[in-house]
Structures are given as C-alpha cells and as structure tokens.
Amino acid sequence: MTPLQTLLKKIDTLNDKAKAIQSEYQAVGVECLQHLSDHGDIGPVNRLYVGMPKGTRKTAMASWLMAHGALKVNTDKGTKETSPMAFDKNKKTDPEAAKADPWQDHAPERDIADTFDLQVALKSLLNRAQGKHLLIGGKAADEEGMALLRMLATGAGLPPPSTDKPVAANPSGINTTEPTDATAVRQSADGEASQTDAPARTSAKGTGSTKRQQTKAQAALV
C-alpha cells in the first residue's frame, strides 16, 4: 500500500467514525429530551450540549434541542455558563419529532464559496498602493490615515505602504499658491512699465521747471 493509499484509508476511517458519532449524538439527544419530558429536568440536555468539544457543531445541537424541547436560552449570569438552556413552561417537549429530525441539519454551515479571504484582499490592495500618491477622501493621507494603513499592513503581514513620492494635497496637480507664467509676465511687464514711466515723468517735470525759470529771468530784464 502506497503512502497516499494509507492516508486515504485513514481519512475514510475517520469520516466513518464521525458519522457514527453523529448518529450516537442523535440517539442520546432523544433520550435527553425524553427525560426532560418525563421529569422536567434540564440537567441532561445541558450536560450533552456543554460537553460537546469544539468542532462538533454545538450551535446545530442547541437549535435541535430547543426546537423539540421545552427549552429556552438561559440569560441568568450566575447559571448560564453551566446551564445555557433553561426550562420553558410555554413549550412542549416532543422526543418522537426529534427522532425524525436529524440534529446535524439544524443551523447549516456556510458553503466554502461564501468565504472571503480578507488577508489576500488586503495584500492586493496594499501592494497596489506602494509608492503611490495616497489620498483618503480626496485629501492627502494624514498621520491618522497612515497609521490605519500601517495597522492593516501589519495584519496582512506586509511592510507599511511607502510614501517616497510627494503626496499632492490637490488631486488636480495645479499649483494654486504660486503665480502662473501668464501672471508673472503681466507683473513683470507692469513693473517695467512703471520703472520706465518714472524717469519720463521726472524728466517732464524738470523740463517744465526750467522753462518757468527762463520766463522769469526774461521778465526781469525787461
């Protein structure tokens, strides 16, 4: 027998044992419900449920027991750990109905296709964000946003997102704090015009003053 054949045989044996145990749970559960019906004693149903190990679909068992027994969820903080189910006087216990209803069919598990691997999705997202301009809500990622990204990266087993590239607070990329080339040209032209006009005005003023002085001198001679 090859190692693979040996492994497959072990798997089949294990699954057959699980099916047998599943049937035993059904039979013992019906006996617990019969005891509840005859004596009003919730001890056996709680012992069965609490003693089930992890991986044995305890939620399905609880659903089945409460569907066919005079039981309800125990909300008493002092006793709910040892007796999670309490007696419900408004319900009836029906062991025969429980016998015809497989307990494992209650609270069905989700199909594997419904599983969403969040870690894989985060890795893909964070890898795409590496070295990019990081925007959150249309604004540059602040320290709080970066802290969130670092936390997500740590959870996904990735290095924190890199922000080597400058982060633009303005997504359009237009610099609104400095004058555009056209504005600079206009300002330069206006400045040159002002500097050119100033000597001209000074020259004109000087010429007018000289003419007035010449007129006064001629008048004095006459």
SVG drawing of the C-alpha trace seen along z (x, -y; Angstrom):
<svg xmlns="http://www.w3.org/2000/svg" viewBox="-47 -146 65 148">
<polyline fill="none" stroke="black" stroke-width="0.4" points="0.0,0.0 1.4,-3.4 1.7,-6.3 -1.2,-8.0 -3.4,-4.9 -2.7,-4.7 -3.6,-8.4 -6.9,-8.0 -7.8,-5.0 -7.2,-6.9 -9.4,-9.8 -12.2,-7.4 -12.0,-5.7 -12.1,-9.0 -15.1,-10.2 -16.9,-6.9 -16.3,-7.3 -17.6,-10.9 -20.8,-9.7 -21.2,-7.0 -20.7,-9.6 -23.2,-11.8 -25.8,-9.1 -24.9,-8.4 -25.5,-12.1 -28.9,-11.8 -29.8,-8.8 -28.5,-10.2 -30.1,-13.6 -33.5,-11.9 -33.0,-10.2 -32.2,-13.5 -35.4,-15.0 -37.4,-12.0 -36.0,-12.6 -36.9,-16.3 -40.5,-15.3 -40.9,-12.8 -39.2,-14.7 -38.9,-18.4 -35.1,-18.0 -32.9,-20.2 -29.7,-18.7 -29.0,-16.0 -29.7,-18.3 -27.3,-20.9 -24.6,-18.3 -24.8,-17.0 -24.5,-20.4 -21.8,-21.8 -19.7,-18.7 -19.5,-18.8 -16.0,-19.5 -15.1,-22.3 -15.7,-21.4 -18.8,-19.3 -21.4,-21.9 -22.7,-22.8 -25.0,-25.5 -26.8,-22.9 -27.3,-20.7 -28.7,-23.7 -31.0,-24.6 -32.3,-21.0 -32.8,-20.6 -34.7,-23.9 -36.8,-23.0 -38.1,-19.8 -37.8,-20.5 -39.4,-22.8 -36.2,-24.9 -35.1,-28.5 -31.8,-30.4 -30.8,-30.9 -29.9,-34.6 -29.1,-34.3 -25.5,-35.4 -25.0,-33.2 -26.0,-29.9 -25.8,-30.3 -22.2,-29.0 -23.1,-25.6 -26.8,-25.6 -27.0,-27.6 -30.6,-26.3 -33.4,-26.9 -36.9,-25.3 -39.6,-26.9 -43.1,-26.2 -44.8,-27.6 -43.3,-24.9 -43.8,-21.2 -41.1,-18.5 -41.6,-16.1 -38.9,-13.3 -40.7,-11.5 -40.4,-14.6 -36.8,-14.9 -36.1,-11.3 -37.3,-12.0 -35.3,-15.3 -31.5,-14.9 -29.8,-17.3 -26.9,-18.0 -29.3,-19.5 -30.0,-22.4 -28.1,-25.7 -26.4,-24.7 -22.8,-25.8 -22.0,-28.2 -20.7,-26.9 -17.0,-27.3 -17.8,-29.5 -19.1,-32.1 -15.7,-32.5 -13.9,-35.8 -10.2,-35.8 -9.6,-39.3 -5.9,-38.9 -5.5,-38.2 -7.6,-41.2 -5.6,-43.5 -2.3,-42.3 -3.6,-43.0 -4.8,-46.5 -1.7,-47.5 0.6,-46.2 -1.2,-48.5 -0.7,-51.4 3.0,-51.0 4.8,-54.2 1.6,-55.9 0.1,-59.3 -2.1,-58.2 -5.4,-60.0 -8.2,-59.4 -11.5,-61.0 -9.9,-63.1 -7.3,-64.6 -3.7,-63.7 -3.4,-60.9 -2.6,-62.4 -0.8,-60.8 -4.0,-59.2 -4.7,-57.7 -1.2,-56.4 -1.4,-54.8 -4.5,-52.9 -2.7,-51.7 0.2,-50.6 -2.1,-48.6 -3.7,-47.0 -0.4,-46.2 0.9,-44.6 -2.3,-42.5 -1.7,-41.3 2.0,-40.5 3.2,-43.3 5.5,-46.2 3.8,-49.5 2.8,-51.5 5.7,-53.6 5.2,-57.3 8.5,-58.0 6.7,-60.1 5.5,-63.5 1.9,-63.5 -0.3,-66.0 -2.9,-67.6 -4.5,-68.9 -5.5,-65.9 -5.6,-68.0 -1.9,-68.8 -2.4,-72.5 -0.3,-74.8 -2.6,-77.4 -0.1,-79.0 2.3,-80.5 1.5,-82.8 1.2,-81.2 3.5,-82.1 1.0,-84.5 0.5,-86.3 4.3,-86.6 4.7,-88.0 1.9,-90.6 3.5,-91.5 6.9,-91.8 5.5,-94.0 3.7,-96.2 6.9,-96.6 9.0,-97.5 6.4,-100.0 6.3,-101.7 10.1,-101.9 10.2,-103.4 7.4,-105.9 9.1,-107.2 12.2,-108.8 9.9,-110.2 7.7,-111.8 10.7,-113.2 12.2,-114.5 9.0,-116.2 8.7,-117.8 12.2,-119.0 11.7,-120.5 8.7,-122.5 10.5,-123.9 13.4,-125.1 11.0,-126.9 9.4,-128.8 12.7,-129.9 13.8,-131.2 10.5,-133.1 11.0,-134.9 14.5,-135.9 13.4,-137.4 10.7,-139.4 13.2,-140.8 15.4,-142.1 12.5,-143.9"/>
</svg>
